């Protein structure tokens, strides 16, 4: 029986960006859990980033219609397919796909995520009660080891004083067991791009994702803009999903290291205020050199080259990032919530590098305040 939309429930669009999802078997493994989602005003889009496998054929066999085809469907909620002209990576793919999606809330969901049936309602209820909440994430567990938090988001994203991201439940590569220790709803600094709930108008008003990033850190950059515009970023652990991770690039890929180091520098420079941005970038260059030394000691020479490439790329884009810095400030001022204010919730006032690698702090709750 087809579920009819209710006027009392805001419209929610799940948007999955797919690239060769059949090659990794992600679509066949995880779409059934998405189909089982319980929410009365829901639509599902898959945006295919010019896959070279049989993803498109599979999706059509599953009843996905072209996004321009509005004929009635027999599924519990409509399923639409957006086909890209080329692979635009994560940032560009979503920016293009979301132009075609009408909804009150977007859920940007990775193709390698399994969801619980009731994962949508708790977050929508939370955001409906507070118009200042711009984005929110569920609790993210590891699909392969379900009792562990997953790297990309865990139970909410934080940022240290030097612009290094970490999570409640994950510090660098150290993930914690989920024992319910982070089950409280919290305002955080950033929400994971693997399962990101965001108000439609805010995604577009604040410029969407920075396409120069390609992938990695683009959600932190967007969340930082939201924070500067006086919006809250939340984690709602009453909603739970399970993430494979590494679907775009393997965890220890030199290309992943390149994107993370470069995009992190760009994110700090574009969003931190005044001369503080230059100071933090300088400190980050020194800390990245220390990271390079660790790679050297571990024999990870490709990752050393990734850092060098990342710094070179950042400086060659310096003028462009200065223009983005100005444009970002203008957008933030124009679309801020009520009055301009930089919300600092989720900022850790110490160095997470020092806490973890020097002082040996392994868990979020062990960090010194």
Buried (B, 14 or more C-beta within 10 A) or exposed (E): EEEEBEEEBBBBBBBBBBBBBBEBEBBEBBBEBBBEBEBBBBBBBBBBBBBEBBBBEBBEEBEBBEBEEEEEBEEBBBBBBBBBEEBBBBBBBBBBBBEBBEBBBBBBBBBBBBBBEBBBBBBBEBBEEEEEBBBBBBBBBBBEEEEBBBBBBBBBBBBBBBBBBBBBBBBBEBBBEBEEBBBEBBBBBBBBBBBBBBBBEBBBBBBBBBBBBBBBBBBBBBBBBBBBBBBBBBBBBBBBBBBBBBBBBEEEBBBBBBBBBBBBBBBBBBBBEEEEBEEBBEBBBEBBEEBBEEBEEEEBEBBBBBBEBBBEBBBEBEEEBEEBBEEBBEBBEEBBBEEEEBBEEBBBEBBBBBBBBEEEBEBBEEBEE
